[in-house]
Amino acid sequence: MQLNGSGSQYVMKDPFDGGETSLQIDVTNNRWKRFSGITQGGVDGGSVLDLVMHHTDNSNFRDALQWFSNNFPEQL
């Protein structure tokens, strides 16, 4: 995945969708949004832990927290 910085946000453009933004990560507010999602009329998003749960295809909050702790221990 190629993310490009844009201010306090990182974005990924979808080359198959005319170069439109398909993923946006806001590092200031620790939020993310995916515009090709399956919920909310095609938009998924949420907190950092929501992103981990989405990425790991696991809706268990404790598992997501453990994954985050294992992969980014300096952030906790």
N, C-alpha and C positions, 0 to 999 in steps of 0.2 A: 504494500500500500504506500503510495507516495503522498505524503502530507506536505502542504506548502503553508508557510507562515503568512499571516495577514493581520497585523496588529496583535491583539491579544488572542487571536483565533488561528487555528490551523484548519485548513480545508482540503478536501480531496475532490477532485473533479472527475466526473464520469465520462470517459472518452466515447462511450456508446450512447450517451444521451446529449449529444451536442455540446459537451464540455460544461454542462451545468454542475453546480456543487451538489455532491451526493452525501458528503459527511462533513460536519462542522464540529470542531472541538474548541470550547471556550475555556482557556486555562485560568483566566481570572476568576470565573465563577464556578469552575469545575463541573461544567455541563457539556453535554454532547447532543447532537441531533443528526439523524440519518433521514434523508428525504425520500429514500426509496423503501421505507419500512412497511410493515404489514399492519400496523395499528394506527390509530388517530388519522385516518384518511391518507395513509401512505407515509406518515412521519413517525419515527421512533426517537426516543431520546431520554435524557434523565441525568442522574448523577454519575460520578466515577464508578461507583459500585454497580449501578445499573448497566453501565457499559461492560464491566467485567462479566456480569451475569449474562448479558447478550452475547458477548464474545465466546464464553465458555459453554453456552447453551444450557445454562443451569440457573434455575430461578431461586436457589437457596441462598439467602443473604449471608449465612455463616460461611458457606463454601466460597462465596465471592470474596468475603473479607480475608479468608485464609489464602486464597489465590493471590490477592493483592499483597498481603503480608509476605508471602514467599517470593514474589517477583519484584517487589519494590519496598524492601524493609526500611530503607532510608527515609521513606515518605511518611512513616507512622511514628 
